[in-house]
Each structure stands twice: as structure tokens, then as C-alpha cells.
């Protein structure tokens, strides 16, 4: 009987995994649900076959069920947490709020949903550790699905040194606002570039816009591009970024690195000339070329690389 039960479960699991991994390469959005349903139907099939075999052997199932009345109550109380986890797991699927592979914030933590099983949900954290949370607990959490944002919000405060003139400030606000409206990855509405106040050591500009993307890496790349352009506009009008120090750096202190600035300018110009500008990212070919080119540990290390 044990072997027969194991065989039934193995068959259901085999066809479920065959559907998930062969047809969808293991990336089906509801792959975990398919496996869970296969296990449930496998268990029900075993129960039905068990009842059929008992009746086939000439035993009546009614007295057995009656005898389980009192004991069944105790068993039901004992397996109540298990049933709660199963029901809440199915509720997570039915609700559709999360799916496998989506990045979510649960409580104060972030992680990617790896699987939703009969008893628990497994989450891969940003530190790459694996957390297992009972479904009854996870279903009652406030879950923020970060993958389903239609766009992503970018907001920064530019702190400028106080010697900037009012005319320079107005020109800078207009230039940055124009920059955001011109950028192809920025939503036209809402876009905000405003003078937000005067601090202890700076004049503060608020810059806010929505970037048309969902992926976090793409968002970081677009935001980087926007910030580079905003800093270029600050430099173009002759303004300076303020720092929270007791004194401001004077021009003669910055003259010592003129040679380094020139070298950096030439390097960036060479990137453009060679059509190898490494923003928003390196090219695929360059990544492949430099992969594993640093020796670790060093040749002189007492520990040899494996």
C-alpha cells in the first residue's frame, strides 16, 4: 500500500514537473501552483483508491468512519495549523497578488518569491538567504508587490551654494525642467523642479519625476543618466553643489587637480569617439572580455585558487 501510494504521488509530480519545466522552462508564472495542485489531487486519488480497496476486500467503510468520530475531532484539532497553511496558500494563489519570481516587500523586508507550497512560502532575500514563512502568517502580512509598478518615482534634492544669483537659479530650474521633459524615459506628468527652501548652508531645489520602467536595474540606470545631466546643468550655469562643512572650498584649492580633471575629460571624450561609452552599462562583448580577468587569490597568496 505504501509503495502504491508513493507511485501515485510520483506520477502526479512527474507530469506536473514535465508540464512546468518542459513546456515553460521552469518559468511559468503559476508553476508552483501546478505542483501544489498535483500533490492535492494525488492525495485525493490515494484516498479514493484506499476507500475502494477497503470496500473491495469486503469491509464496510461506514463503521470505520463512525469509529473515527471522536478520534477525528482530536485529529482535526491537531492538524488545524496544517489546514490553515494549505487554505491560506491556495488563497495566495487565488488572490493573484503575488506570483513566483516577483520582488515583494513583506513587513520591513525585501525578497523574491521562490515558491508557494502547501505549508509555507519560500522567499529569497536580497542577501541571497532563503526564508521560509508559514502560509497562515504570510497571507496576513501587508505585501507590497514591487514588480507590478507601472512606473517608478525618482525624487532628489539639489543643494546649491548660497552665492548663486537669482538669475542663475531661475535659469537652472528652467534647464532641469526642460531636461526632464525632453528625456524619453521620463513621464511628462507629473514633473516637478521647484525652489523648495533655504537651508543652513544651501539653497535647495526639489526634483521629482516618474521613470517609465519596472525593473530596478533599468530604473537605476535611467536615474543615473538624469542625475549626470542635472549636474551638467548645475555646472553650465556656474553654480556649485553645497556641502555641510564649516567652510566652502575655494577655487585655489581645486586648481591642484586640474591635470586629473583634464585626463578624465580626455578619457570620456575617447569613450564617445570609440563608440564605447560605458553608460548606462558596459557592452555585452566587453563584459565577456573582462570576465574573470582578475586573479583571486593573488599569485603570492598562501591560499591557491581552486
C-alpha positions as CSV (number, residue, x, y, z in Angstrom):
1,X,0.0,0.0,0.0
2,X,2.9,2.3,0.8
3,X,4.6,1.6,-2.5
4,X,1.3,2.1,-4.4
5,X,0.7,5.5,-2.7
6,X,4.2,6.6,-3.4
7,X,3.8,5.6,-7.0
8,X,0.6,7.6,-7.4
9,X,2.2,10.7,-5.9
10,X,5.3,10.2,-8.1
11,X,3.2,10.0,-11.2
12,X,1.3,13.2,-10.4
13,X,4.5,15.1,-9.5
14,X,6.2,13.8,-12.7
15,X,3.5,15.1,-15.0
16,X,3.3,18.4,-13.2
17,X,7.1,19.0,-13.4
18,X,7.1,17.8,-17.0
19,X,4.5,20.5,-17.8
20,X,6.2,23.2,-15.9
21,X,9.9,22.6,-16.9
22,X,9.5,21.2,-20.4
23,X,6.8,23.4,-21.7
24,X,7.6,26.6,-19.8
25,X,11.3,26.0,-19.0
26,X,10.6,26.3,-15.3
27,X,9.5,29.9,-15.6
28,X,5.7,29.6,-15.7
29,X,4.2,32.2,-13.5
30,X,2.0,29.6,-11.8
31,X,4.5,26.7,-11.8
32,X,4.3,26.3,-8.0
33,X,0.5,26.2,-8.1
34,X,0.6,23.4,-10.7
35,X,2.9,21.3,-8.5
36,X,0.7,22.0,-5.4
37,X,-2.5,21.0,-7.2
38,X,-0.8,17.9,-8.4
39,X,0.0,16.9,-4.8
40,X,-3.5,17.7,-3.7
41,X,-5.1,15.6,-6.5
42,X,-2.5,12.9,-5.8
43,X,-3.6,12.7,-2.2
44,X,-7.3,12.7,-3.1
45,X,-6.6,9.9,-5.6
46,X,-4.8,7.8,-2.9
47,X,-7.8,8.4,-0.5
48,X,-10.3,7.3,-3.2
49,X,-8.3,4.2,-4.1
50,X,-7.9,3.4,-0.4
51,X,-11.7,3.5,0.2
52,X,-12.3,1.4,-2.9
53,X,-9.8,-1.2,-1.8
54,X,-11.3,-1.4,1.7
55,X,-14.8,-2.0,0.2
56,X,-13.4,-4.4,-2.3
57,X,-11.9,-6.5,0.5
58,X,-15.4,-6.8,2.0
59,X,-15.1,-4.2,4.7
60,X,-17.8,-1.5,5.2
61,X,-16.4,2.0,5.4
62,X,-19.3,3.3,7.5
63,X,-18.3,1.7,10.8
64,X,-14.8,2.9,10.3
65,X,-15.9,6.4,9.7
66,X,-18.2,6.2,12.8
67,X,-15.3,4.9,14.9
68,X,-13.3,7.9,13.8
69,X,-15.8,10.3,15.1
70,X,-14.3,11.1,18.5
71,X,-10.8,10.5,17.3
72,X,-11.4,12.5,14.2
73,X,-12.1,15.6,16.3
74,X,-8.8,15.2,18.1
75,X,-7.0,14.7,14.8
76,X,-8.8,17.8,13.3
77,X,-7.6,19.9,16.1
78,X,-4.1,18.6,15.8
79,X,-3.9,19.3,12.0
80,X,-5.7,22.6,12.2
81,X,-2.4,24.6,11.7
82,X,-1.6,22.5,8.7
83,X,-5.1,23.1,7.2
84,X,-4.7,26.8,7.8
85,X,-1.5,26.9,5.9
86,X,-2.9,24.9,3.0
87,X,-6.0,27.1,2.8
88,X,-4.0,30.3,3.0
89,X,-1.6,29.0,0.4
90,X,-4.5,28.5,-2.0
91,X,-5.8,31.9,-1.1
92,X,-2.5,33.5,-2.1
93,X,-2.8,31.9,-5.5
94,X,-6.5,32.7,-5.9
95,X,-5.9,36.4,-4.9
96,X,-3.2,36.8,-7.6
97,X,-1.4,39.5,-5.6
98,X,1.9,37.7,-5.9
99,X,3.5,35.2,-8.2
100,X,6.7,33.2,-8.5
101,X,9.7,35.4,-9.3
102,X,8.3,38.7,-8.2
103,X,10.1,41.1,-5.9
104,X,8.0,42.0,-2.9
105,X,8.2,43.9,0.4
106,X,6.7,41.9,3.3
107,X,6.8,43.7,6.6
108,X,10.1,45.6,6.7
109,X,12.0,43.1,4.4
110,X,12.5,42.6,0.7
111,X,12.7,39.4,-1.2
112,X,11.8,37.4,-4.3
113,X,9.1,34.8,-4.2
114,X,10.6,31.4,-5.0
115,X,7.7,29.1,-4.3
116,X,4.3,28.9,-2.6
117,X,3.9,25.4,-1.2
118,X,1.2,23.6,0.7
119,X,2.6,24.6,4.1
120,X,4.9,27.6,3.5
121,X,6.2,30.2,1.2
122,X,9.9,30.5,0.4
123,X,11.5,33.9,-0.2
124,X,15.0,34.7,-1.4
125,X,16.2,37.8,0.3
126,X,18.5,40.5,-1.1
127,X,21.3,38.9,0.9
128,X,20.5,35.6,-1.0
129,X,19.4,33.8,2.1
130,X,16.3,31.7,1.9
131,X,13.4,32.5,4.3
132,X,10.5,30.1,4.9
133,X,7.3,31.6,6.2
134,X,4.1,29.6,7.1
135,X,1.3,30.5,4.7
136,X,-1.1,31.4,7.5
137,X,1.4,34.0,8.7
138,X,2.4,35.3,5.2
139,X,-1.2,35.7,4.0
140,X,-1.9,38.1,6.9
141,X,1.1,40.3,6.1
142,X,1.0,43.6,4.2
143,X,2.6,42.6,0.9
144,X,3.9,45.3,-1.4
145,X,4.5,43.8,-4.9
146,X,7.3,46.0,-6.3
147,X,7.2,44.2,-9.7
148,X,3.7,45.5,-10.6
149,X,4.6,49.2,-10.5
150,X,3.7,50.7,-13.9
151,X,6.4,53.4,-13.3
152,X,8.9,54.3,-10.7
153,X,9.3,57.5,-8.7
154,X,12.5,59.5,-8.7
155,X,13.0,62.4,-6.2
156,X,16.1,64.2,-5.2
157,X,17.1,67.5,-3.5
158,X,19.9,69.5,-5.2
159,X,21.7,71.7,-2.5
160,X,23.4,74.6,-4.1
161,X,25.9,77.0,-2.6
162,X,24.4,80.3,-1.5
163,X,26.4,82.6,-3.7
164,X,24.3,81.6,-6.7
165,X,22.4,84.6,-8.1
166,X,18.6,84.7,-8.5
167,X,19.0,84.8,-12.3
168,X,21.3,81.7,-12.3
169,X,18.8,79.9,-10.1
170,X,15.9,80.7,-12.4
171,X,17.9,79.6,-15.5
172,X,18.9,76.3,-13.7
173,X,15.4,75.5,-12.7
174,X,14.2,76.0,-16.3
175,X,17.0,74.0,-17.8
176,X,16.5,71.0,-15.5
177,X,12.7,71.1,-16.0
178,X,13.3,71.1,-19.8
179,X,15.8,68.2,-19.4
180,X,13.2,66.1,-17.6
181,X,10.6,66.8,-20.3
182,X,13.0,66.0,-23.1
183,X,14.1,62.7,-21.6
184,X,12.4,59.8,-23.4
185,X,12.2,57.6,-20.2
186,X,10.5,60.3,-18.1
187,X,6.8,60.6,-17.9
188,X,5.5,64.0,-19.0
189,X,3.2,64.3,-16.0
190,X,4.0,64.9,-13.2
191,X,7.4,66.6,-13.5
192,X,8.5,68.9,-10.7
193,X,11.6,71.1,-10.3
194,X,11.0,73.8,-7.7
195,X,12.8,76.0,-5.3
196,X,11.9,74.3,-2.0
197,X,13.6,76.4,0.6
198,X,16.8,77.9,2.0
199,X,18.8,75.7,4.4
200,X,21.5,76.5,6.9
201,X,24.3,76.2,4.2
202,X,22.5,75.8,0.9
203,X,19.7,76.8,-1.4
204,X,17.6,73.7,-2.1
205,X,15.9,72.6,-5.3
206,X,13.4,69.7,-5.3
207,X,13.5,67.5,-8.5
208,X,10.8,64.8,-8.9
209,X,9.7,62.7,-11.9
210,X,8.4,59.3,-12.8
211,X,10.5,56.9,-14.9
212,X,8.7,54.7,-17.3
213,X,10.1,51.3,-16.2
214,X,9.6,48.5,-13.8
215,X,12.9,46.8,-13.5
216,X,15.1,48.1,-10.7
217,X,18.4,48.0,-12.6
218,X,16.8,49.9,-15.5
219,X,15.5,52.4,-13.1
220,X,18.9,52.9,-11.5
221,X,20.5,53.4,-15.0
222,X,17.9,56.0,-16.1
223,X,18.2,57.8,-12.8
224,X,22.0,57.9,-13.1
225,X,21.6,59.4,-16.6
226,X,19.2,62.1,-15.3
227,X,21.5,63.0,-12.4
228,X,24.5,63.3,-14.6
229,X,22.6,65.6,-16.9
230,X,21.3,67.6,-13.9
231,X,24.8,68.0,-12.5
232,X,25.9,69.1,-16.0
233,X,23.3,71.8,-15.9
234,X,24.4,73.0,-12.5
235,X,28.0,73.3,-13.9
236,X,26.8,75.0,-17.1
237,X,25.2,77.9,-15.2
238,X,28.2,78.3,-13.0
239,X,26.7,77.0,-9.8
240,X,28.3,74.8,-7.2
241,X,27.0,71.9,-5.0
242,X,26.9,72.8,-1.3
243,X,28.5,70.7,1.4
244,X,27.6,70.7,5.1
245,X,31.0,71.9,6.3
246,X,32.0,75.0,8.2
247,X,33.8,76.4,5.2
248,X,33.4,76.2,1.4
249,X,36.2,75.0,-0.8
250,X,37.7,78.0,-2.6
251,X,38.9,77.9,-6.2
252,X,42.6,77.8,-5.5
253,X,42.2,74.5,-3.6
254,X,40.7,72.9,-6.6
255,X,43.4,74.1,-9.0
256,X,45.7,71.3,-7.8
257,X,43.7,68.6,-9.6
258,X,43.5,70.4,-12.9
259,X,45.6,67.7,-14.5
260,X,43.4,64.9,-13.2
261,X,40.3,66.7,-14.5
262,X,41.9,67.1,-17.9
263,X,42.7,63.4,-18.0
264,X,39.2,62.5,-17.0
265,X,37.8,64.8,-19.7
266,X,40.0,63.2,-22.4
267,X,39.0,59.7,-21.2
268,X,35.3,60.4,-21.5
269,X,35.9,62.0,-25.0
270,X,37.7,58.9,-26.1
271,X,34.8,56.7,-25.0
272,X,32.5,58.7,-27.2
273,X,34.9,58.7,-30.1
274,X,35.4,55.0,-29.9
275,X,31.6,54.5,-29.5
276,X,32.3,52.6,-26.3
277,X,30.6,55.0,-23.8
278,X,30.0,52.7,-20.8
279,X,26.6,54.2,-19.8
280,X,24.1,53.0,-18.9
281,X,26.2,49.8,-18.9
282,X,29.1,48.0,-20.4
283,X,28.5,46.3,-23.7
284,X,27.9,42.5,-23.6
285,X,31.1,41.9,-25.6
286,X,33.2,44.0,-23.1
287,X,31.7,42.2,-20.1
288,X,32.6,38.8,-21.7
289,X,36.1,40.0,-22.5
290,X,36.9,41.2,-18.9
291,X,35.1,38.4,-17.0
292,X,37.4,36.6,-14.5
293,X,40.5,38.5,-15.6
294,X,41.4,39.4,-12.0
295,X,43.3,36.7,-10.2
296,X,41.9,35.8,-6.8
297,X,43.6,35.0,-4.6
298,X,46.8,36.7,-5.7
299,X,49.7,34.7,-7.1
300,X,51.7,35.3,-3.9
301,X,48.8,34.2,-1.7
302,X,49.3,31.2,0.6
303,X,45.8,30.0,-0.5
304,X,45.8,28.8,-4.0
305,X,42.6,29.2,-6.2
306,X,40.6,26.1,-6.8
